[in-house]
Amino acid sequence: MRSWNTLFIRQGFAVREYSENEFDLFHETEENIEFLMECLQKAGADFTRQHFFLTIHSEPVTEKEWLAAADFPHRGYGEGLWFHAEKEEPKVRELDLYISGLVRQLNRLELFTMGSCDGHEKRYASIQFRPGVSMDKAAKLFSIISDKKVRVRNQRLILPHSREELLELAEKALKIDAATLELETRNRQTAVF
């Protein structure tokens, strides 16, 4: 069974576990905190929140139960559900269920996104990046966190991963920092030229 912290990361919540089942919410938006509280309630978790501190008193639910708690009809569907990535954080509730964690990690790494789709079990997942984002850097990240080759089309990545694998990619991306990714990309460019 996954820990609460792992469930949060894979769903895209930017919280920090400072002690077992105790989290600070300082780096999360109020809108995302409200959605996290809704998900915890739907999952039947016993928890308390005091300002920017969250303590969970119950054992973690299964990932299947957590995903059910975070899902709702037409989550991620619709027009006008966007954010200005360089200026604000993505709204987890507006992103597709299986790709929200990965989108949060990409934006943390300054690989700013402007659209995403988890494929809805009908097609490959995809992520659209803002103009100016280095697609070499984005591809390099995926070469580090995945053994599957992603396709680059203009400012879009096509991901040949299952929806469950997208959750794993979010968890792996958390271990990468922007400086390491920048260094890796520069080293690769130097080797090419």
C-alpha positions as CSV (number, residue, x, y, z in Angstrom):
1,M,0.0,0.0,0.0
2,R,1.3,3.5,-0.9
3,S,1.8,6.2,1.8
4,W,-0.4,9.3,1.9
5,N,2.6,11.3,0.7
6,T,3.0,9.1,-2.4
7,L,-0.7,9.3,-3.2
8,F,-0.5,13.1,-2.9
9,I,2.6,13.3,-5.2
10,R,1.1,11.1,-7.8
11,Q,-2.1,13.2,-7.9
12,G,-0.3,16.5,-8.0
13,F,-0.6,18.0,-4.6
14,A,2.4,20.1,-3.6
15,V,2.6,19.3,0.1
16,R,5.7,18.4,2.1
17,E,5.6,15.5,4.7
18,Y,7.7,16.7,7.6
19,S,6.9,13.8,9.9
20,E,4.9,10.6,9.3
21,N,1.4,11.6,8.1
22,E,2.1,15.2,9.0
23,F,2.2,17.7,6.1
24,D,2.9,21.4,5.6
25,L,0.7,23.0,3.0
26,F,2.7,26.2,2.6
27,H,3.6,25.7,-1.1
28,E,0.1,24.7,-2.2
29,T,-2.6,27.1,-3.4
30,E,-5.8,27.5,-1.4
31,E,-7.8,26.1,-4.2
32,N,-5.7,23.0,-4.4
33,I,-5.8,22.6,-0.6
34,E,-9.6,22.8,-0.7
35,F,-9.7,20.1,-3.3
36,L,-7.3,18.0,-1.2
37,M,-9.6,18.3,1.8
38,E,-12.6,17.2,-0.4
39,C,-10.6,14.2,-1.6
40,L,-9.6,13.2,1.9
41,Q,-13.2,13.5,3.0
42,K,-14.5,11.4,0.1
43,A,-11.8,8.8,0.8
44,G,-13.0,8.5,4.5
45,A,-9.7,9.7,5.9
46,D,-9.5,10.9,9.5
47,F,-7.6,14.1,9.5
48,T,-7.2,17.5,11.0
49,R,-6.1,20.8,9.4
50,Q,-4.8,23.7,11.3
51,H,-4.0,26.6,8.9
52,F,-1.1,25.3,6.8
53,F,-0.6,22.0,8.6
54,L,-2.4,18.7,7.9
55,T,-2.3,15.7,10.1
56,I,-3.8,12.4,8.9
57,H,-4.8,10.0,11.7
58,S,-5.9,7.1,9.6
59,E,-4.0,4.6,7.5
60,P,-3.7,5.3,3.8
61,V,-6.4,4.1,1.4
62,T,-5.5,2.1,-1.6
63,E,-4.5,4.0,-4.8
64,K,-7.7,2.8,-6.4
65,E,-9.8,4.3,-3.6
66,W,-7.7,7.5,-3.7
67,L,-8.2,7.9,-7.4
68,A,-12.0,7.3,-7.0
69,A,-12.0,10.0,-4.3
70,A,-10.1,12.5,-6.6
71,D,-12.2,11.7,-9.6
72,F,-15.6,13.2,-10.6
73,P,-17.6,13.2,-13.9
74,H,-15.9,15.0,-16.7
75,R,-12.8,15.9,-14.7
76,G,-10.3,17.6,-17.0
77,Y,-12.8,17.9,-19.8
78,G,-13.9,21.3,-21.1
79,E,-12.7,24.6,-22.6
80,G,-11.4,27.5,-20.6
81,L,-9.7,25.3,-18.0
82,W,-6.3,26.8,-18.2
83,F,-3.7,28.7,-16.2
84,H,-0.7,30.9,-16.9
85,A,2.0,28.5,-16.0
86,E,4.7,31.0,-15.4
87,K,2.5,33.0,-13.0
88,E,0.2,30.5,-11.3
89,E,0.0,26.9,-10.2
90,P,-2.1,24.4,-12.1
91,K,-5.5,23.6,-10.5
92,V,-5.4,19.9,-9.8
93,R,-9.2,19.5,-10.1
94,E,-9.0,20.8,-13.7
95,L,-6.4,18.4,-14.9
96,D,-7.0,14.8,-16.0
97,L,-6.9,12.3,-13.2
98,Y,-3.8,10.3,-14.3
99,I,-1.7,13.2,-15.6
100,S,-2.2,15.9,-12.9
101,G,0.9,14.8,-10.9
102,L,3.1,14.8,-13.9
103,V,1.9,18.3,-15.0
104,R,2.7,19.7,-11.5
105,Q,6.2,18.2,-11.7
106,L,6.8,19.6,-15.2
107,N,5.8,23.1,-14.2
108,R,7.9,22.8,-11.0
109,L,10.9,22.1,-13.4
110,E,10.0,25.2,-15.4
111,L,8.8,23.1,-18.3
112,F,5.7,25.1,-18.5
113,T,2.6,23.4,-19.9
114,M,-0.5,24.8,-21.5
115,G,-2.5,21.6,-22.1
116,S,-2.5,17.9,-21.2
117,C,-4.5,14.8,-21.7
118,D,-4.1,11.4,-20.0
119,G,-5.6,9.7,-23.0
120,H,-8.8,8.5,-21.3
121,E,-7.8,4.9,-22.1
122,K,-8.5,5.7,-25.8
123,R,-5.3,7.2,-27.1
124,Y,-1.8,8.1,-25.9
125,A,-1.4,10.8,-23.3
126,S,0.0,14.1,-24.4
127,I,1.3,17.3,-23.0
128,Q,1.4,20.7,-24.8
129,F,4.2,23.0,-23.7
130,R,4.2,26.8,-23.8
131,P,6.2,28.5,-26.6
132,G,9.8,28.9,-25.7
133,V,10.0,25.7,-23.5
134,S,13.0,23.6,-24.6
135,M,11.7,20.4,-26.0
136,D,15.2,19.0,-25.8
137,K,15.0,19.5,-22.0
138,A,11.5,18.0,-21.8
139,A,12.6,15.0,-23.9
140,K,15.7,14.6,-21.7
141,L,13.5,14.5,-18.5
142,F,11.5,11.7,-20.0
143,S,14.7,9.8,-21.0
144,I,15.7,10.0,-17.3
145,I,12.4,8.9,-15.8
146,S,11.1,6.5,-18.4
147,D,12.5,3.7,-20.5
148,K,9.8,4.4,-23.2
149,K,10.6,6.8,-26.0
150,V,8.3,9.8,-26.2
151,R,7.5,11.5,-29.5
152,V,8.1,15.2,-29.9
153,R,5.8,17.1,-32.2
154,N,6.4,20.9,-32.2
155,Q,5.7,21.9,-28.6
156,R,3.9,18.7,-27.8
157,L,5.0,15.4,-26.3
158,I,3.1,12.2,-27.1
159,L,3.5,9.7,-24.2
160,P,3.2,5.9,-25.0
161,H,2.5,5.2,-21.3
162,S,-0.5,3.6,-19.6
163,R,-2.5,5.9,-17.3
164,E,-1.0,4.0,-14.3
165,E,2.5,4.6,-15.6
166,L,1.8,8.4,-15.7
167,L,1.3,8.3,-12.0
168,E,4.8,6.6,-11.6
169,L,6.4,9.2,-13.9
170,A,5.1,12.0,-11.5
171,E,6.7,10.3,-8.6
172,K,10.0,9.8,-10.5
173,A,10.0,13.4,-11.8
174,L,9.9,14.7,-8.2
175,K,13.4,13.4,-7.7
176,I,14.8,15.6,-10.5
177,D,15.7,19.2,-9.9
178,A,15.8,21.9,-12.6
179,A,19.6,22.5,-12.2
180,T,20.3,18.8,-12.9
181,L,18.0,18.8,-15.9
182,E,19.7,21.9,-17.2
183,L,23.2,20.4,-16.8
184,E,22.1,17.1,-18.4
185,T,20.7,19.0,-21.4
186,R,23.8,21.2,-21.8
187,N,26.0,18.1,-21.6
188,R,23.9,16.4,-24.3
189,Q,24.1,19.4,-26.6
190,T,27.8,19.7,-26.2
191,A,28.2,16.0,-27.1
192,V,26.1,16.5,-30.2
193,F,28.0,19.5,-31.4
